Amino acid sequence: MYMRSVAADEITKMVKEMCIEANHFLSKDMECTLSKAVHSEKSSLGKQILNQLQENLTIAKEEMIPICQDTGMAVVFAEVGQDVHVEGSWIGAAINEGVRQGYQEGFLRKSVVGCPIERINTKDNTPAVIHYEIVPGDQIKLTLAPKGFGSENMSRIFMLKPADGIEGIKNAVLTAVKDAGPNACPPMVVGVGIGGTFEKCAMLAKQALTRPVDCRSDIPYIKDMEEELLADINASGIGPGGLGGTTTALAVNINTYPTHIAGLPVAVNICCHVNRHCMRII
């Protein structure tokens, strides 16, 4: 049986580069969407804030300064082909070594504490949060999303009843966004997970944030819900920086999964206006 070998060092190098890239450069989809928001924003103060955010992004790119002082906790989605063998180290160790090198060599803030109670800083931003999925093929696809905690702390899970339906889902998302207000550094990107179980819907919401913001769901009624929620959120008046305006969110991305007849789990994971993420295949 054919088995492709990938060196652990190659994975480490790739993750290191991704940590530096994601923290210094906005993804193309986010850059384009933010530029459009500057022109469509109705509030003069909101437009001023959006222009300042763009200026910050330009400085970060030109001077290699992190987009945000909170360089986040590294979240990695690892889709590992079943026909791949990693040589030299375990894949988890290779990824964490890449995070360690990326945050140290990139002079990125180290924000991870080794124990949530004792709260002693690990001093290299490890360990990362790694979600593994075994998939067909002989490639490894890594998606890195450094997640700042201003927005992460605004996350919510709602265990709805099936009878709550689409309106219940929309009310849950709007409740989470309105409760977040300025704390999530709007304009935000809203990731929503619907279905599965308690933990699965949270995973879906987190992964939804890595989908390009200019790409809508290919399920027609989910696409409609994404567009309706975006319009409702932008009508909330929270606006850029939470100071009022018509651009509270840049996108609403919804992922779904089958669920139990007795449940309707809904998770909302909000990300700030930079929504850092990058993807590479090895």
TAWO-V695521 format. One record per backbone hydrogen bond with DSSP energy under -0.5 kcal/mol. CO is the residue of the C=O (numbers start at 1). NH is the residue of the N-H. If there is no record, write none. Layout:
co->CO nh->NH
co->CO nh->NH
This chain:
co->4 nh->85
co->6 nh->87
co->7 nh->10
co->7 nh->11
co->8 nh->12
co->9 nh->13
co->10 nh->14
co->11 nh->15
co->12 nh->16
co->13 nh->17
co->14 nh->18
co->15 nh->19
co->16 nh->20
co->17 nh->21
co->18 nh->22
co->19 nh->23
co->20 nh->24
co->21 nh->24
co->21 nh->25
co->23 nh->67
co->27 nh->31
co->28 nh->32
co->29 nh->33
co->30 nh->34
co->31 nh->35
co->32 nh->36
co->33 nh->37
co->34 nh->38
co->35 nh->39
co->36 nh->40
co->37 nh->41
co->43 nh->47
co->44 nh->48
co->45 nh->49
co->46 nh->50
co->47 nh->51
co->48 nh->52
co->49 nh->53
co->50 nh->54
co->51 nh->55
co->52 nh->56
co->53 nh->57
co->54 nh->58
co->55 nh->59
co->56 nh->60
co->57 nh->61
co->58 nh->62
co->59 nh->63
co->60 nh->64
co->60 nh->65
co->69 nh->71
co->73 nh->147
co->74 nh->129
co->75 nh->145
co->76 nh->78
co->76 nh->131
co->77 nh->79
co->77 nh->143
co->78 nh->80
co->78 nh->133
co->79 nh->81
co->79 nh->141
co->80 nh->135
co->81 nh->84
co->83 nh->4
co->85 nh->6
co->85 nh->87
co->87 nh->8
co->90 nh->94
co->91 nh->95
co->92 nh->96
co->93 nh->97
co->94 nh->98
co->95 nh->99
co->96 nh->100
co->97 nh->101
co->98 nh->102
co->99 nh->103
co->100 nh->104
co->101 nh->105
co->102 nh->106
co->103 nh->108
co->104 nh->107
co->109 nh->111
co->112 nh->122
co->115 nh->119
co->119 nh->121
co->120 nh->114
co->128 nh->130
co->129 nh->76
co->130 nh->132
co->131 nh->78
co->133 nh->80
co->133 nh->135
co->135 nh->82
co->137 nh->83
co->139 nh->81
co->140 nh->142
co->140 nh->282
co->141 nh->79
co->142 nh->144
co->142 nh->280
co->143 nh->77
co->144 nh->278
co->145 nh->75
co->145 nh->147
co->146 nh->148
co->147 nh->73
co->148 nh->152
co->149 nh->153
co->151 nh->154
co->152 nh->155
co->156 nh->268
co->158 nh->160
co->158 nh->266
co->160 nh->264
co->161 nh->164
co->161 nh->165
co->162 nh->165
co->164 nh->168
co->165 nh->169
co->166 nh->170
co->167 nh->171
co->168 nh->172
co->169 nh->173
co->170 nh->174
co->171 nh->175
co->172 nh->176
co->173 nh->177
co->174 nh->178
co->175 nh->179
co->176 nh->180
co->177 nh->181
co->180 nh->183
co->181 nh->184
co->182 nh->185
co->185 nh->273
co->186 nh->241
co->188 nh->250
co->188 nh->251
co->189 nh->191
co->189 nh->271
co->190 nh->253
co->191 nh->269
co->192 nh->255
co->193 nh->267
co->194 nh->257
co->196 nh->260
co->197 nh->201
co->198 nh->202
co->199 nh->203
co->200 nh->204
co->201 nh->205
co->202 nh->206
co->203 nh->207
co->204 nh->208
co->205 nh->209
co->206 nh->209
co->207 nh->210
co->208 nh->211
co->212 nh->215
co->214 nh->216
co->218 nh->220
co->219 nh->222
co->219 nh->223
co->220 nh->224
co->221 nh->225
co->222 nh->226
co->223 nh->227
co->224 nh->228
co->225 nh->229
co->226 nh->230
co->227 nh->231
co->228 nh->232
co->229 nh->233
co->230 nh->234
co->231 nh->235
co->233 nh->236
co->238 nh->244
co->239 nh->242
co->240 nh->243
co->246 nh->248
co->248 nh->188
co->251 nh->190
co->252 nh->254
co->253 nh->192
co->255 nh->194
co->257 nh->196
co->258 nh->196
co->260 nh->263
co->264 nh->160
co->265 nh->195
co->266 nh->158
co->267 nh->193
co->268 nh->156
co->268 nh->270
co->269 nh->191
co->271 nh->189
co->272 nh->275
co->278 nh->144
co->280 nh->142
